[in-house]
Amino acid sequence: MALTVNRRQLTGGLLGLIAISAAGVGCVMSYEIADYIWQALFRMLGDFDMAEADMAAFSDDFTRPIDLEGWTGWMLRAGGLSHMDGYLTATGPPGVHERFEGFDRSLLGAFILSTNFLDVYEQGRGTVVYYGPNVPCSNPFSKFDPVS
């Protein structure tokens, strides 16, 4: 049994492949990092209640100093869109694993230090509030000298 393909079929197949690839890349690039942040925090911390405005402010403040236009941003979008980010953080291939794990660790640290999540978690109820990017001191063991 011989398989024959003419130029018209080959060209149509290649154009279809290019269109599908472009649609996939467009889909990944349209996935917002703020959506990935929501997804990663819920994956790491479980379900919690937080106002959308507070989460948007946290996402903006957290991602401002990070360059997410290159390879790292593309990987985070693709991992979040495919819901493979948990797997890639835990046991992804070298290079990818470090980027996902580093991003998740810094995200979790920034979130815990700039919100009241631990208080809400201890009480078992309440709404998480974002205090802003410059919390004065988050060390629970710090002792301040009284101001005279």
Buried (B, 14 or more C-beta within 10 A) or exposed (E): EEEEEEEEEEEEEEEEEEEEEEEEEEEBEEBEBBBBBBBBBEBBBEEBEBEEEBBBBBBEBBBEEBEBEEEBBBBBBBBBBEEBBBEBBEEBEEEBBEBBBEBBEEBBEBBBBBBBBEEBBEEEEBEBBBBEBEEEEEEEEEEEEEEE
